[in-house]
Structures are given as structure tokens and as C-alpha cells.
Amino acid sequence: MEITDMSSTLTPRARLTAVAALTLASALTLSACGSDDSGSGDKGSGQAKNAAKTIAVTDAAGAEVKVPEAPKKVVALSEMDLDSALALGVKPVGLTAGRGQKGAPGYLADQAQGIPVVGAVTGPDIEKVLAAKPDVILAGQLADKQVLKQLQAIAPTVITIDKKKDWRKSLELTGKVLGKSNEAAAFVKGYEAKIGEVKTALGANAGKSVSVARYSAKGTAVMQQGVFISDILKDLGFKRPGIQNEKGQGHSTPLSDEDLKQIDADWLFIGTLMQKGPDAKLFGELKEKPAYKELGAVKDKHVTEIDGSKWTSLGGAQAAMSVLDDIKTAMAAK
């Protein structure tokens, strides 16, 4: 009898759902075949049982997820997940490209070398996640229930980022998932110590106003409250100018050249998501415009060009430490 391949008649989403369902069915079948509670004392069976030990964690969405006690193959579906895993000494087997990036954010590129890309900011590629054969998936702030269901059919899936996008809480949760709670606590303690170190180094610049802006082809936008970089600046006790004191969804709407004065402050940190390419070229043109040259921070030579993928994106543990280094280098009393 001829068997027809039905996959070609399915929509992409239906095909991915079918793939995920097949994976789950296969996993259940293997589990049933391999479960032997006869107490035979077979050494191999004992090792298999130990390997299958799980712990329960409550994820950032409030769901209880059973994850392997010592996961070996981790997929990271956000910049923060990748940052956290690498900070804890775990190299994922799959990552999603960072905002404006083709792969890992620039500041993580060396550590992430060789990790396959399994998706983008817009969402994971289910077939690529499946091919990575993870035993746990760090799903960032994924909200798409259909995609989440597909991922759960592949491996235990943990939402790691809450509505406040607090990198410390995310790191703590990731530490529990990866069996690295002590390392996560030590990292946060190190960050807190470094905050004190940078505050001391600032001298007379402590408490100054600091502006953070991202430039793109759409224009110049500033980072508002409730995001990674604003939380760090708050930890350091800096003031923020104008609309940067307001709660936002991340960054403001792009400002026109006429409104460019809104990005001004005692100190300005500005850059693009990608340090090479069209946006970087346009940023070079911006710096030659009269409105930019008239900024107080520019006249005082208090401008630092930043890696936008580190400063103005989702952030993470290592990003936080690196940003502190950038601020200390730029603003420490000479």
C-alpha cells in the first residue's frame, strides 16, 4: 500500500505542532519501555534512574515545572537566558539571536562561539530546538501559549523572566533550574560589591544626571524606567533627565533632530544595537549634525559610545557587570 506524506499539505504552524506532538509521543514511548521497577539490582537501570531524577521549580509565570536535577543540554531562548547560563558556567546547546544581531549579543560572542542559533527575538524555530535535543529549555518571557506548548512537548520549559524583567531574579531562578544556586547567589553578591566600588570611584560625579540613548535609522530614542539599564543607574544613585524618569515599554519613541536636546545630561551614553552596518553609519552622520554638537554633554566631552546590545537590550548578569565597568571607565574621578 502506498503511504502519502501528509506533512506537505499542512500549514507551517500545524506542521510544527505535529512535530512537537510526535516528539512527545516518542518520549513517552521510550519512557514506558525503559521503566523497570522490578528491583533486579541491574547497575545500568540504577544509573538511568539517577539520571532521570527531577526537581520542581516555580517559574516566573507561577507554573510548577519539573526539571532534571542536573541538566546537561540547555537551550536559551532570550539574551538574558544566554547571559545567565554562561555566567553560571553552563554553555547552552542552542540560543536565539539577540536584538539586531545575527547571533549572540556582541558582549557574549566569544563565550557563545559555536552555539547553534535556534531562533530569533520574534520566536524560536521549533524544528531547530528539537534538533538540539535539550533536556531543559529556558524560555525567557515567552508569552505565546501555542509555541510554549510545542516547546513543552520537547523538554521541560521554564519561563525565566517576570514582568519587571529583573535580571537578578532571573539569574536566581536559572540557578535553581541548572543546579547552580550557590553560583547565582555569589554572582549577585559580587554585583552588589561592585556597585559600592563604582560609587566610590565616581567621586564628584556621584549623583550626576545620566542619559542613555539608542540610535537607529528611525531616530534617537532614550531608555526609560522599568528596563535593565535604568535599574542599574538607579542602583548607582544617578539622576535621569526628562522622560527618562517615566515608566515606559523600554525606550521612548524616536526623537526628531529638533528634540535631540531631550537626550542631554551631565553624561551621555549612546550607541546602536549593531556597531557595524547601516545604523552605525547613520549614527556617524548624527554626530556631525549641529543639534548633536550643541548638547552640553558633547561640549563637555562627557559622551561615551556604547554597545547597544549590552546597554539598551534585555540585559543580564554579565551585561550588568560589564556596564559597571563602562561607567567606571567613563566617569571615575581622575
PyMOL commands that set and color helices and strands:
alter all, ss='L'
color gray80, all
select helices_A, chain A and resi 6-9+12-34+43-51+79-87+106-108+126-132+145-152+167-178+181-205+228-235+242-245+257-263+278-286+290-293+296-299+308-311+317-331
alter helices_A, ss='H'
color red, helices_A
select strands_A, chain A and resi 54-58+64-68+74-76+94-96+117-120+123-124+136-138+157-158+210-216+219-222+267-272+303-307
alter strands_A, ss='S'
color yellow, strands_A
deselect
rebuild
show_as cartoon
